[in-house]
Amino acid sequence: MIKTPKIKAMNTIDWIGSVAATLTTTAFIPQAWKVWHTKHTADISLGMYALFTLGVALWLSYGILLASWPIIIANCITLLLAGAVLVMKIKFG
């Protein structure tokens, strides 16, 4: 007999995680946008963004190991945004 996977409804914990992930991820959009347009990175700490980007990559790994979609999706997007700011900091320095 073939078993079909059950789709679990989002509970309160999942909703809180999803909202938190959405807020913390979208918080990086204005910074990435501003750096992209101004090419000004003098006030951005290279050390902070390097450590933060590494931390986000580890959070992404953690989310993958847990199979937690709110963690995976948020940290994929945050990794792209923070990584972009980090690359622009190195490039425009």
Summary of the structure (lengths in Angstrom):
residues: 93
radius of gyration: 16.5
end to end distance: 60.4
largest distance: 62.3
contacts: 228
relative contact order: 0.18
helix: 75%
strand: 0%
